[in-house]
Amino acid sequence: MILPNKYLLLKDSLIGISPLILDIIEKKEMGVEEVWDKFKKKYNSKVPIYNKFLYTLDFMYITGMINFDSKGRIFNENIKS
């Protein structure tokens, strides 16, 4: 589920969904619902189910790609100044 293999395409893996979410977040701070709504609008044909979206956010947090501020908003850990 995290990495693609011969049964799981890159677009369906957590590694493949992560850059799409980072593209949505960019340099902004957003709530989870806001990121989900923008993700659905921008990548309509590539939208995973909501559970996989949340698993991807968990994966991104664990690997240090994103973080949460005191208000629960998501931001890109590598761009936050």
C-alpha positions as CSV (number, residue, x, y, z in Angstrom):
1,M,0.0,0.0,0.0
2,I,2.9,2.4,0.7
3,L,5.0,1.4,-2.3
4,P,3.9,0.4,-5.7
5,N,4.4,-3.2,-6.8
6,K,3.1,-5.5,-9.6
7,Y,-0.4,-5.5,-8.0
8,L,-0.5,-1.8,-6.9
9,L,0.0,1.0,-9.4
10,L,2.1,4.1,-8.4
11,K,-1.0,6.3,-8.6
12,D,-2.7,4.1,-6.0
13,S,0.2,3.9,-3.5
14,L,0.8,6.3,-0.7
15,I,4.1,7.3,-2.3
16,G,2.3,8.2,-5.5
17,I,-0.5,10.2,-3.7
18,S,1.9,12.2,-1.5
19,P,3.3,14.6,-4.1
20,L,-0.3,15.4,-5.3
21,I,-1.2,16.4,-1.8
22,L,2.0,18.5,-1.4
23,D,1.1,20.2,-4.7
24,I,-2.2,21.2,-3.1
25,I,-0.6,22.4,0.2
26,E,2.3,24.3,-1.4
27,K,3.3,27.1,1.0
28,K,-0.1,27.5,2.7
29,E,-1.5,26.2,5.9
30,M,-4.9,24.4,5.5
31,G,-7.3,22.2,7.4
32,V,-7.7,18.6,6.4
33,E,-11.2,19.2,4.9
34,E,-9.9,22.0,2.8
35,V,-7.0,19.9,1.5
36,W,-9.5,17.1,0.7
37,D,-11.9,19.4,-1.1
38,K,-9.1,21.0,-3.2
39,F,-7.6,17.6,-3.9
40,K,-10.9,16.3,-5.2
41,K,-11.4,19.3,-7.5
42,K,-7.9,19.3,-8.9
43,Y,-7.4,15.5,-9.3
44,N,-10.9,14.4,-10.0
45,S,-9.9,11.2,-11.9
46,K,-7.1,10.3,-9.4
47,V,-9.1,10.7,-6.2
48,P,-8.5,7.9,-3.8
49,I,-11.1,7.0,-1.2
50,Y,-11.1,9.2,1.9
51,N,-9.5,6.5,4.1
52,K,-6.5,6.3,1.7
53,F,-6.3,10.1,1.7
54,L,-6.0,10.0,5.5
55,Y,-3.5,7.1,5.4
56,T,-1.4,9.2,3.1
57,L,-1.6,12.2,5.5
58,D,-0.4,9.9,8.3
59,F,2.4,8.6,6.1
60,M,3.4,12.1,5.2
61,Y,3.5,13.2,8.8
62,I,5.5,10.1,9.9
63,T,8.1,10.7,7.2
64,G,8.3,14.4,8.0
65,M,6.8,15.8,4.7
66,I,4.0,17.6,6.6
67,N,3.3,18.9,10.0
68,F,0.4,20.3,11.9
69,D,0.2,23.7,13.7
70,S,-1.5,24.3,17.0
71,K,-4.9,24.9,15.3
72,G,-4.7,21.5,13.4
73,R,-3.9,23.0,10.0
74,I,-1.5,21.1,7.7
75,F,1.6,22.7,6.3
76,N,4.6,21.5,4.2
77,E,7.3,20.9,6.7
78,N,10.1,21.6,4.2
79,I,8.8,25.0,3.2
80,K,7.5,26.4,6.5
81,S,9.6,29.4,7.5
